[in-house]
Amino acid sequence: MKVLYNIIYPEQFCSTRIYTHPEFEEELKNILEYSGYKEKFIRMYRQRLKFLEEYQNQCYKKRDWFEILKKTAGFVFDEI
């Protein structure tokens, strides 16, 4: 099993809750560097990471930002 890391690319984001797979950042870098959308992506990525950090399991409140994974029951959270 591989160890998860703090996010470094496309900019450093240190969190005690959000981590990335070691191969994710390299794949993301390969896609972004030549896409022409790097700056736009970074702004949106930063915004969504901050939202996740702040709202954690209440991220379902911003459904247009996060997709429901295939073969899952979707978001199943009880309101507290």
PyMOL commands that set and color helices and strands:
alter all, ss='L'
color gray80, all
select helices_A, chain A and resi 24-32+38-62
alter helices_A, ss='H'
color red, helices_A
deselect
rebuild
show_as cartoon
